Amino acid sequence: MSAQSATMNATSIDLSVSVAGVRFANPVIAASGTFGYGSEYSRIIDVSRLGGICSKGLTLAPKPGNTGVRLVETPAGLINSIGLENPGIPHFIEHELNSMLSLGPVVLANLSGSTMETYVEGAALLDATDVPMIELNISCPNVKAGGMAWGLECDAAGAITAAVRKATKKPLVVKLSPNAPHLVDVAKSVVASGADALSLVNTFQSFAVDIERAKPVFDNVTAGLAGPAIRPIALRMLRDVVLGVSECRPDRAGTAGFVPVIGLGGIATWQDAVEFLMTGASAIQVGTATFANPGAMEDIISGLSAFMLRKGYPDLASMRGLAVR
């Protein structure tokens, strides 16, 4: 135990963090598509302890999602082919948003779409609400570009970010795809186009075979891999971005023009969370782990606080980015 930690106690640990001007009580956020609208878990865990909750991926019009098999377990993760099933942004605003806001954690509305027009109209609708923050999902297919995801190429990623930026004054987090051939360049493009923060990474494209039928398991053929299997790669990608994008460097935190990064990808324990924070993340998101352990995020918050007390870190800033400085 350090000399500093000997003079600290649990109540002196400050887990709060500001992301793009929005204050979170702690850095632990429920990832989009894994926590519903929050109320679904309120009978199982104390949802009010979380730092934030990302909504399901929301599109302008309702989406029924993909047909056929939607989830397949892997030895160290989960492949999903949900297909952005959601009731649409107008329904979310009318029936879900107020309930989410009443839970206490910061609400992030995850904005998805297929055309620039639907993204922009959806952003404008959300801008007129009390939602504190928008998370822009650019892993969705751009139907006017043959189905290639918006986030795979710099120009497309920058264009959709700039268009949504013009449609809303809300703090804008852009969620990056690990499938981009040049992730750091995509990150630079969206930062230059107005992103206030980044979140990374989304799921990895994967494939599964039904050996009895000798056919792909998923009707949509490929699907997204998440869970512990992707964590070391996600952590490496986080390092690439915080070192490769000058605005995201941890030593710039608190200065003008700093763009914080929210890290995600296979985080299941407080030790995982510390790795991401020490690699430069300002906050983290937890997704797949919640399916196996609904209390995973509460455990992470408690474990993180205990670790900081033991090591003598009074706040998140004191350990953020230590592994990349």
Secondary structure, 3 states (H helix, E strand, C coil): CCHHHHCCCHHHCECCEEECCEEECCCEEECCCCCCCCHHHCCCCCHHHCCEEEEEEECCCCECCCCECCEEEECCEEEECCCCCECCHHHHHHHHHHHHHHCCCEEEEEECCCCHHHHHHHHHHHHCCCCCEEEEECCCECHHHCCCEHHHCHHHHHHHHHHHHHHCCCCEEEECCCCCCCHHHHHHHHHHCCCCEEEECCCEEEECEECCCCEECECCCEEEEECHHHHHHHHHHHHHHHHHCHHHCHHHCCCCCCCCEEEECCCCCHHHHHHHHHCCCCEEEECCHHHHCCCHHHHHHHHHHHHHHHHCCCEHHHCCCHHHC
